[in-house]
């Protein structure tokens, strides 16, 4: 039995036994491609979807998810083109869940170094997240947005966001 399937079985058994809530602590990886030609604007915005339904441990358990938070996000530059002129980018990481029209800021970041391996760890305040993340408690898809102001163009690089998601499952 693989590890993910074993985790799902364990989760189901704990729910049935009524042993209290179970915390599922996982990471989603999403990559954003920034490609702005010379003479282009210096503001960028890229979005990627994620859903709790992607987590094997929660398949079939979404109706029992009681809370979801994102305690931290790591941004890492995963590749840089030889023609890239950008050296730093600053901006925000936002989330939009369900039908909500306005994204909510999860974190501001400054001076992410645009060089392969450039990295920032963003610790997030979990309290304001509860309302905006509530729709994903029902398995709805959330949209994570990476925005930035580039110090120079052309910009040709990729940023990987490692999104730390903690879900509490219980009856």
Kinemage of the C-alpha trace (Angstrom):
@kinemage 1
@onewidth
@group {chain A} dominant
@subgroup {mainchain}
@vectorlist {calphas} color= white
{ca unk a 1} P 0.000 0.000 0.000
{ca unk a 2} L 1.527 3.328 -0.971
{ca unk a 3} L 2.047 6.097 1.582
{ca unk a 4} L -0.709 8.351 0.254
{ca unk a 5} L -3.266 5.567 0.266
{ca unk a 6} L -2.205 4.570 3.789
{ca unk a 7} L -2.683 8.182 4.898
{ca unk a 8} L -6.173 8.251 3.371
{ca unk a 9} L -7.109 5.016 5.130
{ca unk a 10} L -5.727 6.349 8.425
{ca unk a 11} L -7.697 9.559 8.005
{ca unk a 12} L -10.919 7.614 7.334
{ca unk a 13} L -10.374 5.358 10.325
{ca unk a 14} L -9.718 8.290 12.640
{ca unk a 15} L -12.887 10.010 11.477
{ca unk a 16} L -14.951 6.873 11.964
{ca unk a 17} L -13.446 6.226 15.381
{ca unk a 18} L -14.222 9.777 16.485
{ca unk a 19} L -10.716 10.243 17.864
{ca unk a 20} L -10.804 13.957 17.253
{ca unk a 21} L -9.577 16.122 14.445
{ca unk a 22} L -6.717 15.156 12.159
{ca unk a 23} L -4.366 17.729 10.679
{ca unk a 24} L -3.281 17.282 7.071
{ca unk a 25} L -0.122 19.307 6.486
{ca unk a 26} L 0.982 19.397 2.834
{ca unk a 27} L 2.584 21.560 0.156
{ca unk a 28} L 1.304 22.551 -3.274
{ca unk a 29} L 3.906 23.541 -5.853
{ca unk a 30} L 2.920 26.001 -8.544
{ca unk a 31} L 5.221 27.563 -11.127
{ca unk a 32} L 4.710 31.005 -12.669
{ca unk a 33} L 6.343 31.970 -15.973
{ca unk a 34} L 7.323 35.616 -16.342
{ca unk a 35} L 7.973 36.581 -19.966
{ca unk a 36} L 7.970 40.314 -20.685
{ca unk a 37} L 9.706 41.606 -23.831
{ca unk a 38} L 12.036 44.607 -23.971
{ca unk a 39} L 9.884 47.724 -24.041
{ca unk a 40} L 7.111 45.920 -22.147
{ca unk a 41} L 5.655 47.048 -18.843
{ca unk a 42} L 7.362 46.270 -15.562
{ca unk a 43} L 4.254 45.033 -13.718
{ca unk a 44} L 3.359 41.331 -13.922
{ca unk a 45} L 0.503 39.207 -12.609
{ca unk a 46} L 0.275 35.455 -13.005
{ca unk a 47} L -2.297 33.048 -11.540
{ca unk a 48} L -2.471 29.312 -10.883
{ca unk a 49} L -5.285 27.216 -9.434
{ca unk a 50} L -5.165 24.804 -6.507
{ca unk a 51} L -7.782 22.746 -4.665
{ca unk a 52} L -7.918 20.567 -1.568
{ca unk a 53} L -9.367 17.860 -3.811
{ca unk a 54} L -5.802 17.401 -5.163
{ca unk a 55} L -4.675 15.967 -1.837
{ca unk a 56} L -4.988 12.192 -1.777
{ca unk a 57} L -5.530 12.235 2.007
{ca unk a 58} L -8.652 14.374 1.594
{ca unk a 59} L -10.338 12.648 -1.333
{ca unk a 60} L -13.712 11.554 -0.057
{ca unk a 61} L -13.192 13.573 3.150
{ca unk a 62} L -13.765 17.142 1.916
{ca unk a 63} L -17.101 17.398 3.715
{ca unk a 64} L -15.218 16.882 7.008
{ca unk a 65} L -12.627 19.648 6.497
{ca unk a 66} L -13.210 22.191 9.300
{ca unk a 67} L -10.398 24.673 8.776
{ca unk a 68} L -7.751 25.590 6.184
{ca unk a 69} L -4.786 27.938 6.544
{ca unk a 70} L -1.659 28.802 4.583
{ca unk a 71} L 1.050 29.469 7.218
{ca unk a 72} L 3.850 30.103 4.740
{ca unk a 73} L 4.820 30.271 1.091
{ca unk a 74} L 8.294 29.891 -0.346
{ca unk a 75} L 9.108 31.690 -3.582
{ca unk a 76} L 12.078 30.361 -5.521
{ca unk a 77} L 13.389 31.349 -8.933
{ca unk a 78} L 13.581 28.018 -10.751
{ca unk a 79} L 15.051 29.130 -14.074
{ca unk a 80} L 16.342 32.260 -15.783
{ca unk a 81} L 16.819 32.829 -19.504
{ca unk a 82} L 20.163 34.130 -20.778
{ca unk a 83} L 18.315 37.163 -22.238
{ca unk a 84} L 16.691 38.115 -18.913
{ca unk a 85} L 17.567 41.631 -17.644
{ca unk a 86} L 15.535 41.546 -14.421
{ca unk a 87} L 17.630 41.269 -11.257
{ca unk a 88} L 14.960 41.848 -8.581
{ca unk a 89} L 11.193 41.675 -8.307
{ca unk a 90} L 8.935 42.875 -5.480
{ca unk a 91} L 5.187 42.417 -5.174
{ca unk a 92} L 2.437 40.420 -3.537
{ca unk a 93} L 1.083 36.901 -3.281
{ca unk a 94} L -2.707 36.911 -3.372
{ca unk a 95} L -5.447 34.305 -3.159
{ca unk a 96} L -8.926 34.304 -4.604
{ca unk a 97} L -11.263 31.516 -3.568
{ca unk a 98} L -14.597 30.423 -4.966
{ca unk a 99} L -16.732 33.163 -6.485
{ca unk a 100} L -14.986 35.975 -4.608
{ca unk a 101} L -14.299 38.794 -7.049
{ca unk a 102} L -11.474 40.548 -5.191
{ca unk a 103} L -8.196 38.796 -4.367
{ca unk a 104} L -6.928 38.928 -0.775
{ca unk a 105} L -3.275 39.687 -0.086
{ca unk a 106} L -1.541 36.777 1.649
{ca unk a 107} L 1.885 38.409 1.703
{ca unk a 108} L 3.972 41.277 0.421
{ca unk a 109} L 7.511 40.461 -0.651
{ca unk a 110} L 10.526 42.593 -1.499
{ca unk a 111} L 13.607 42.027 -3.567
{ca unk a 112} L 13.289 38.438 -4.726
{ca unk a 113} L 16.636 37.960 -6.450
{ca unk a 114} L 16.076 36.890 -10.050
{ca unk a 115} L 18.883 34.365 -10.332
{ca unk a 116} L 18.526 30.610 -10.355
{ca unk a 117} L 17.952 29.550 -6.752
{ca unk a 118} L 16.931 33.041 -5.564
{ca unk a 119} L 14.547 32.406 -2.679
{ca unk a 120} L 12.261 34.107 -0.150
{ca unk a 121} L 10.359 32.454 2.698
{ca unk a 122} L 7.113 34.307 3.476
{ca unk a 123} L 5.542 33.670 6.887
{ca unk a 124} L 1.845 34.500 6.707
{ca unk a 125} L -0.642 35.766 9.259
{ca unk a 126} L -3.307 33.033 9.316
{ca unk a 127} L -6.134 35.015 10.975
{ca unk a 128} L -7.233 37.060 7.904
{ca unk a 129} L -7.135 33.954 5.709
{ca unk a 130} L -10.087 32.164 7.287
{ca unk a 131} L -12.840 34.030 5.410
{ca unk a 132} L -11.139 34.034 2.015
{ca unk a 133} L -10.186 30.354 2.234
{ca unk a 134} L -13.632 29.240 3.480
{ca unk a 135} L -14.883 28.255 -0.016
{ca unk a 136} L -12.065 25.753 -0.456
{ca unk a 137} L -13.353 23.964 2.629
{ca unk a 138} L -16.019 22.681 0.249
{ca unk a 139} L -13.462 21.633 -2.342
{ca unk a 140} L -13.800 24.714 -4.541
{ca unk a 141} L -10.754 25.754 -6.505
{ca unk a 142} L -8.693 28.689 -5.240
{ca unk a 143} L -6.546 30.898 -7.429
{ca unk a 144} L -3.085 31.839 -6.220
{ca unk a 145} L -1.706 35.012 -7.825
{ca unk a 146} L 1.890 36.120 -8.067
{ca unk a 147} L 2.284 39.830 -8.793
{ca unk a 148} L 5.470 41.776 -9.143
{ca unk a 149} L 7.219 44.938 -10.201
{ca unk a 150} L 10.308 44.187 -12.250
{ca unk a 151} L 13.431 46.330 -11.988
{ca unk a 152} L 14.217 45.886 -15.706
{ca unk a 153} L 12.960 44.228 -18.889
{ca unk a 154} L 13.154 41.982 -20.811
{ca unk a 155} L 12.123 39.515 -18.145
{ca unk a 156} L 12.306 35.782 -18.818
{ca unk a 157} L 12.273 33.626 -15.701
{ca unk a 158} L 10.168 31.183 -13.702
{ca unk a 159} L 9.179 31.408 -10.055
{ca unk a 160} L 8.049 28.326 -8.141
{ca unk a 161} L 5.693 28.930 -5.229
{ca unk a 162} L 5.680 26.227 -2.567
{ca unk a 163} L 2.355 26.752 -0.774
{ca unk a 164} L 2.115 25.277 2.710
{ca unk a 165} L -1.497 24.242 3.363
{ca unk a 166} L -2.776 22.964 6.700
{ca unk a 167} L -6.273 21.438 6.771
{ca unk a 168} L -8.047 20.248 9.920
{ca unk a 169} L -10.342 17.284 9.322
{ca unk a 170} L -12.911 16.077 11.830
{ca unk a 171} L -16.597 15.328 12.354
